[in-house]
Amino acid sequence: TEALGNLALLYEQWGQRDKAREFYLRAISQAPGNFRVRNNYAVFLAHCKVLNDCDMSQEDETADSGDVRRQLLRAAVLGDSEIISANLKRIA
């Protein structure tokens, strides 16, 4: 799961948003309790929303509407992290 999350980050950095999303969703499906992957996915969704360059038409439980806040709240419940708290404050 860590490897999938890391691949998602790499694809995101390389600008391959579709691949990044695919690997985030795979990582979340394999380890729904991984708060780091959920936090990174939420940040990815926020960037997609700002840049308006990600295809979010696929329907799935974790990204049905690109709900950044929901992903961050799930991450916060799963793990206590200053980064997650800061991200929640940024989107408030």
Secondary structure per residue as TSV (DSSP state, phi and psi in degrees):
chain	resnum	aa	ss	phi	psi
A	1	T	-	360.0	-42.1
A	2	E	H	-59.7	-39.5
A	3	A	H	-63.7	-41.7
A	4	L	H	-64.4	-41.5
A	5	G	H	-63.5	-39.7
A	6	N	H	-67.5	-39.0
A	7	L	H	-62.6	-40.1
A	8	A	H	-60.0	-44.4
A	9	L	H	-60.7	-42.9
A	10	L	H	-62.4	-47.4
A	11	Y	H	-61.1	-37.7
A	12	E	H	-63.1	-44.9
A	13	Q	H	-63.1	-34.5
A	14	W	T	-79.6	-2.6
A	15	G	T	81.6	10.4
A	16	Q	-	-94.5	76.6
A	17	R	H	-63.0	-38.3
A	18	D	H	-62.7	-43.9
A	19	K	H	-66.5	-40.1
A	20	A	H	-59.8	-47.8
A	21	R	H	-60.6	-43.7
A	22	E	H	-56.5	-46.5
A	23	F	H	-73.8	-33.5
A	24	Y	H	-61.0	-46.0
A	25	L	H	-65.9	-37.2
A	26	R	H	-64.5	-43.3
A	27	A	H	-63.6	-42.0
A	28	I	H	-67.1	-38.6
A	29	S	H	-68.3	-32.9
A	30	Q	H	-79.7	-30.5
A	31	A	-	-142.9	77.6
A	32	P	T	-61.9	-17.1
A	33	G	T	-90.9	5.9
A	34	N	-	-83.3	102.0
A	35	F	H	-69.9	-27.7
A	36	R	H	-66.8	-43.9
A	37	V	H	-64.7	-41.5
A	38	R	H	-63.2	-41.0
A	39	N	H	-62.5	-47.8
A	40	N	H	-62.4	-38.2
A	41	Y	H	-65.5	-40.6
A	42	A	H	-62.3	-42.3
A	43	V	H	-64.1	-41.0
A	44	F	H	-58.3	-46.8
A	45	L	H	-61.6	-39.3
A	46	A	H	-63.0	-43.6
A	47	H	H	-63.4	-40.6
A	48	C	H	-60.4	-42.1
A	49	K	H	-64.9	-43.7
A	50	V	H	-66.9	-46.1
A	51	L	H	-79.2	-20.3
A	52	N	T	52.7	42.2
A	53	D	-	-128.4	19.9
A	54	C	S	-114.6	139.4
A	55	D	-	-82.0	106.1
A	56	M	-	-108.0	26.8
A	57	S	-	-79.2	-21.0
A	58	Q	S	-65.1	139.6
A	59	E	-	-98.0	126.7
A	60	D	-	-156.7	163.6
A	61	E	T	-61.5	-36.7
A	62	T	T	-86.6	-17.0
A	63	A	S	-139.2	35.3
A	64	D	S	-60.6	-32.7
A	65	S	S	-132.1	17.2
A	66	G	-	65.2	37.6
A	67	D	-	-76.9	91.9
A	68	V	H	-62.3	-47.1
A	69	R	H	-59.3	-43.3
A	70	R	H	-60.8	-42.7
A	71	Q	H	-65.1	-40.5
A	72	L	H	-66.7	-39.3
A	73	L	H	-64.7	-39.9
A	74	R	H	-62.6	-42.3
A	75	A	H	-62.9	-40.8
A	76	A	H	-64.6	-37.2
A	77	V	H	-66.7	-35.2
A	78	L	H	-80.4	-27.6
A	79	G	-	-158.3	140.7
A	80	D	-	-86.5	115.1
A	81	S	-	-143.8	134.8
A	82	E	H	-63.9	-32.8
A	83	I	H	-64.5	-43.8
A	84	I	H	-63.4	-43.9
A	85	S	H	-60.0	-42.8
A	86	A	H	-64.8	-40.2
A	87	N	H	-65.2	-38.8
A	88	L	H	-63.0	-40.4
A	89	K	H	-65.3	-36.5
A	90	R	H	-63.8	-34.7
A	91	I	H	-93.1	-6.8
A	92	A	-	-65.9	360.0
